[in-house]
Amino acid sequence: MIKLAQFMKFVLFDYVTEVQKLLLEETKREASNGYINSKKNKTNYTVLDLFCGAGGLHIGFEKRGCIIELCVDNNALVEKTHKKNFSHIPFINEDISQNPMKEIKNHIDGTVDIIIGGPPCQGFSTIGNRVSSDPEKRNKHDSRNELVLAYARIVRELKPKYIVMENVKGILSAKGGGYLESVLSELREAGYDTDYKLVNMADYGVPQIRERVLILGNRLGIPVTFPEPTHSDNAEDGLAPWRKCWEVLSDLENHRDMPGFNHVALKHTPINIERYKLIPEGGRLPETSLPPELYRRNFGNTYKRLSRNRPALTMVPGNDAFPIHPTLNRSLTVREAARIQTFDDAIIFEGNRRQQGHQVGNAVPPIFSERLASFVVSQLRFAEGSDYEFS
């Protein structure tokens, strides 16, 4: 009976991707028929997603009834992933620092209500504190700040009601905070009240410790506030407990490789497998007590094992490997990492393993973006004087 049950599990799993494809096609049909993405529904807010990546941010906004007018990124593999999963949403593969406003306006009628995105902060290592009150002189200070400046330029030209930027925690300390201040300054000069907050996405139902900086802004004349957490690691807060990563990993524990499902175990070297065997659940490699044949310098974050009873460590797409599986002596697969990031199984990532991992690890978790989208819509409704229940 056990063997029959295992066999049936494998057989049934082979149908998963086909079922998911059918569900995705139904979603696309609903979108084209107006159920999701109809401009005729005036209650829906329009959204432009810059630096869209694998779509984690705009997924949440679309689930909350917004119309995703256009996605923009400068990556051929991201474009393939987008067209595979979101063919109903137009996509432009352009470097926004080259000012593709003409092409953007071909897809947008006038303006949009919300601009979302996470401009890569490439100037972290060199941008200093604000060197001048003159924007042109500041801009010359670091040419690699182009993408953030281009983001602000598009915001200034399209004048959305609300803006959302997500970025890594390092933006807080880059050059003593000078980089973040330059970003906020650019947005304020574009006419927006803006503020930032460091959030842990585990506090919003993501089964992962993931700290990111959230920058919000509006030109509605309302204070800039942030969504309240829904989960906590402290029972005294009266919120739901943090989610355990095992909730989303357990059914894949001993499943065979499925390349079309982004579930392929990395082929580790024998010496690395021996190292993994020494890592306790929820712990890291005991570097100081390793036998000589297993020792090396500079063990990274990939030598940490997840705990079944805790949220996962941050999914960071480095060196082809995510953290170690809670019970197996291998790193997580791309699909397992995508589940921790809260992507639906229907979303398929294109490219080789490294490229898939970067798309997953760089994304905003869709569960968080849905919570954020609900909050943003509630703020817009509040500014308009209409009722909207934030949930």
Steps between C-alpha positions, in 0.01 A plus 500: 500500500786738578659445160161546331446827688844626401437402139166680499667810647746509210225439242277770644788745520566459128156651442572804716661711230224415252232602749695815581524583131124466468445725802743756362329497161164552673647798685625643171156450340336676792749783461434537128123485558519778753453316830846590623650755268215710360545871447119524503500429872559848636554368852831349390819703537761490225858392570838530329761251622860610446778243556225237513725193517305177544184693583478458877397861557238537229343160578373637831365819344314309231350267760366809676319611187752740348561518128866435415539723196865420428807323636853619423834331555830471319556124492423253221442209740266707714312578180468127424379429852252787474358388167464145627305602809346842428440513127195723558726779636710701250876487559782732388858374507682832537759673718294775659811714542478543120169683546251268323209734577371499144465123503352502850238753391406272210360267763368753751215738431603822672616389842474219753374500856790307652864442405668205670848353479837451657779682315835321542720712728828467315648813653523362853877470502583844371218746556579730785300737711315769318770709337284780365151645512519512120345179356726506193815515712369222724422284201855537371630376832428140403398403148392157622210667679336530158230240558359664811514840332326354195231356726449846652492656152222264390312574823540873436370470145207262557400650838338192656295544815706246692850356476646183646871414511652189660869457563761311696587583860842627392345820367466617862873501567637579155740789550359580840146526369594744225376274224155458652475872564579567133221263394248666733615842386441415135148382577420804714625727224255319272219613732450201728464463873717198564642289779664163552480207740703184556255209492540130568280309258455220754278754677262489202454125455810416295670183637840670481708748698538767234580859596450756229465877483162620384473852360150640453391836368189684391388839371155472657562718802471210744768385748734224387427192708573129463296178522478348847649152553266203498741247656750506785763286673371632832176341625434806716440710188168325443580428135526177306834323558775509241450233237731199495687430178406132526142596413609558140786248474378174651324351196813541285734339754588186302354577164690424184637774277255680274686750276179646353386577855832667599555216747848359440738414783848647463766232449730570793854366524560212745707725727218754523249228579723388788505858625122525477463188713667689785258795491227468765143598417466874548878537538814561300814307418722456810804653331730487803455126554516368146736215413794624288371341179176702521647835596528799268503875538202732460195281552201704389130514578438189290637295791194567714214254540139608530281398791162338441361695794609847392472730201773448242813709478499769232495359149812656349597386148873456551741241358219287353400378847228590747518392868507131595174306511371433854524119470700425184872546435456735208413861436147606418378467143375804311141381550549462874647850516210630289253349747680666789472822301124420477482464122218282375612171347349615170780758460787351298845662485704494180876459455761275657503424871709804591279729295182353645642540851582865445147572381352327805743643755468858374119500500258657743294220662151516345325450836672812628426694182132407525487633856682813385265546203197476728651771718580729206148462360357584842712816508381605155139433598547700819641794305202484264258496792348163415471197722744215462559227755870420535544126540 
